[in-house]
Amino acid sequence: MMNKDKIQHDVKLYAKSRISRCLCLQNIGSQILDRIPQDYFESFLATKLLFDELEAAETTEDQMEILAQTPPSLFEYFDRLWVREELALPARNKKRRLEIFSMVVAAREPLSVDELSHFLALDTSRNALQSYHKLNDPLKTVERLCRPFVVFVDGKVEIAHPPMKEYLWQRLAQEKDPNLTLAEKCLSKLSEEPFASVRYAASLQRKHLLPHGLLNDRKIGLSEDDETSYKYAALHWPEHTTAINDPPDSFILKLSDFILSVAAVTWSEELVDIKGGSEATTINVQIDVRTQMMDWAHCLPPPKRSKVPVREFFVAAHERLRQKLTEDGEDHLLPYLPAVRLGQFYSIGGMSDDDFRKAYDYKKIVVDGYTRILGKHSPLTLKARTTWVNEFFSRQLIAEAETELLEIARIQKEVSGGESLPYLEALQLLGSAQYCLTKFGNAFISLEESGKGLFRLLGNEKWAYQVNDLYKGWVLERQGATESALKMYNSILQNWAPIGGEKNGLSLMARTSLGSVYRKQHEYLHARDNLLFAWEARQKLFSINSNTTVDSGIQLATTLREMNHYEDALELLNQVEMSTIFKDDFERECQVTHLRALIKLDQGESREPIDDLTRVVDETVGDKRNQNNRECLWVRTTLADALKHDGRYSEAQMLFSEIVEPIPSDLGSHALNDDLNDEPEPPTQLAIAEEALRRVKRRDQAGAEELLRQNGLQWVRQQDFWIRQGGPPTDTAWMKAVDH
């Protein structure tokens, strides 16, 4: 930054240069330098404006008068310019001038004179354009009313200098917040007819969600007159709204009306054309806006906060459109299109288990409707069915998902072909299901085929290809190929983050996965930084009541524990446990209990962590056997190690009951010694169960299966090993052991 003396020196040189170049100034040059206020020599702008005025003067007498009346500071000089221009204007032009300046000062990108004219003519009380209020000659009028405070660059209006913008903002805000002015204009534009009509919103959804063969509407879209002003309003109304610190009740009512109206559906669909991108990108934009609105509303005084329907954002408007289309009854497909969007919204932006259940329900509504109207083999039905199956994972219907996807993939290959996008998407989801079922070999084959096909079809910059790499990375990581997984996660961030954004859902998945691998490689600083970024971003985007957010927190706490930052890890777990998901999520509850117990064991405690882990195991045996899960398997191994360390070997061995059982066809063919007569399972079977379990934990599934096969045994329940969906969930099978 230039220091004060340097600025003054350079400004004086500039002043002398202006005098030497203008003959009309040379005779009074010394007087000019003597009379210029000292503050002016700290600003090039103030000096330039003064010299512009002096050069424009008609006589030396005028010049001396200008010098005599020169205000002592830059803002006072601006005041003189403002008043001089304002005095010559009639009342209606003064009001128009204020409105133009408010919009130009607050604009997030330069507005054209035509946009200003359009916004000026918008009646915000009726959400209607009054054409007779539009400027006949926008450029000439804006120039006349706003010079010298504005300049024109490629038809766009900008404030001439940053100090002028600061001055204007202070002056305008005394009467009305400029952001409020432009926010009202934006919301009125978005709520104007035809954008608020059911027909317009439905036509846009038809355009975006149905194949061309099913379109029967006239061409729909923005007119030339609407295009620039609607585009600006669509992109920037959230920014102007959330910049208002104390919105009046009238504005909150206007905002509420928009959020709950069909016009909000039109806005959402128009953004598809304005911003482009995949369906996931489209919904992520809505999630970002919801986050902005929630953060803003949270800072409002309670009486006003309760009047902003942020909880109904996106949902209420789409439900209203769905109801209207159902009542209309003219088109049987149209009522299902808002349900498509609602399914996408809850699936990608769900903030609780209840939200994810709604995603499942809305997508099932669509599948049932499409099947009834179009038939089972319709490409549209198959696509809806595929996206519906995606919701099976959060409901732990993994085996059902695999069965469903095998059929969908078979039909898609027959209907669309093996190189078609619908077939490849179904195959990709099948690979994801097989991963959750721990069928890692099958999953890799499915994802390898879908990945190659997607690359040929789409290239490597599309969401579908990048998410395929994410799933493939998960498979490789669980098999122990951390370097290969690391390359895939880094590739996603390098290729996708510049497109979708660092805080996009897929980017955060990749970053969390990256942190997981770095932890396993003992690159703890890299792991911590990536996981902390994801944890903080997801709290803002999805809240603490999302399982993906919780997974980021547990991943980070696991890393902090392995870094021996025990207090930080425990403090983080306290935050994580505030999530509402723990009411219905026993497996993640087990993870937190497991992690807390490990920290106590690390610190030399024994009795309390053993008791805590025993209580977890007790919730998964006997008549509660169906509660057993992958996490509880690793709880057993940690607890067994702790018990053995205390010399309690028999208790440790009993932890592995109800894990394996004889294969029915081989009953009686293997004589197992029964040293513990009071127990239903012989100690040799318990020992085999423990060893098989530890082999799985060491990522040797094949070795575990072979051990069981050789001894005529099988797992009691394959579902115990399934991997849940999440952000991704922490791999607690692979954690630093307790250093006894």
Helices and strands as residue ranges (DSSP letters): H 4-21, H 23-26, H 29-35, G 38-42, H 44-56, H 60-68, H 74-87, H 91-106, E 111-112, H 113-120, E 122-123, E 128-129, G 131-133, H 138-146, E 150-153, E 156-159, H 162-173, H 178-191, H 198-209, G 212-214, H 224-242, H 249-259, H 262-275, H 279-298, H 302-305, G 310-312, H 315-328, G 334-336, H 337-349, H 353-374, H 379-389, G 390-395, H 398-415, H 421-436, H 440-458, H 463-478, H 482-500, H 505-520, H 524-542, H 547-562, H 566-576, G 580-583, H 586-602, H 607-618, G 622-627, H 630-645, H 649-654, E 660-662, G 664-666, H 683-697, H 701-710, E 713-715, G 718-721
